[in-house]
Amino acid sequence: MTLSAAPRLLLVHAHPDDESLWTGGTIARYAAAGVQVTLVTCTLGEEGEIIPDSLRDLAADKADQLGGYRIGELRSACAALGVSDHRWLGGPGRWRDSGMAGVAANGHPRAFAAGDRGEQAAVLAEVLAEVRPQVVVTYGPDGGYGHPDHIRAHEITMDACAASGEVARVFHAVTSRRATEEGVAALAAAPDLPFRLPEPGELPVTDDALITTTVSVADVLSIKLRALRAHSTQISVWQSSDGAHCYALSNGIAQPVPPAEFYVLATGDPVGADADLFGGL
């Protein structure tokens, strides 16, 4: 396939902060190169666990205002990453954060994972028809770590792309076992690390033999860290004076930020795609 128009990249993520955690470097890299980047976020992340004590009253079991607050966080992250086209699937709050598997929030009337899959895919298909991306990114079938909203985001993305017939490639964002293990080993030697190190096998990873595409983000790593910091209710970012860095979610487990992001090509021609989502197109 030869691109007949400027390259367009569309990413489908479940909650605010997922775009920065999973694909922040990729977004920053392609946006800086002039690629039209469209981000679709499926929920407001209303069920997120809140890190700062001063904001705990926003939680779902209190004022239930976290979703509105996270709109502002995502706006700041998008500004850092260079995203000029952001969409809430079906509009802000159309579908609600379902929470982790097995929690009461799964049964909310607007829970994304319990919503009508066909309707959700149709709404996404409308965005695809308008934007006409050559490349689409979402999660793999397990959602990366089993979150019901990530799994549903995967399902509707694959449904909508199959119905479109115009998307050249679909990629699943994953984390590399090798890069994660190397990153954790480096953190083990970092002085004054404020988070605990993960136990072996505690972080979700993908075997590197399954990874088809490695996108270097070393040149935009500072931008990714800035976007992560924008999600301050969900993410704590640490950086040492000698350049070591990592982040932690509310569980306080240190997670490395490798100088690359990793993908599995789900559909499309693999030729040229080993280091560039658009390579060979």
Secondary structure, 3 states (H helix, E strand, C coil): CCCCCCCEEEEEECCCCHHHHHHHHHHHHHHHCCCEEEEEECCCCCCCCCCCHHHHHHCCCCCCCHHHHHHHHHHHHHHHHCCCEEEECCCCCCCECCCCCCCHHHHCCCEHHHCCHHHHHHHHHHHHHHHCCCEEEEECCCCCCCCHHHHHHHHHHHHHHHHHCCCCEEEEEECEHHHHHHHHHHHHCCCCCCCECCCCCCCCCECHHHCCEEEECHHHHHHHHHHHHHCCCCCEEEECCCCCEEEECCCCECEECCCEEEEEEEECCCCCCCCCCCCCC
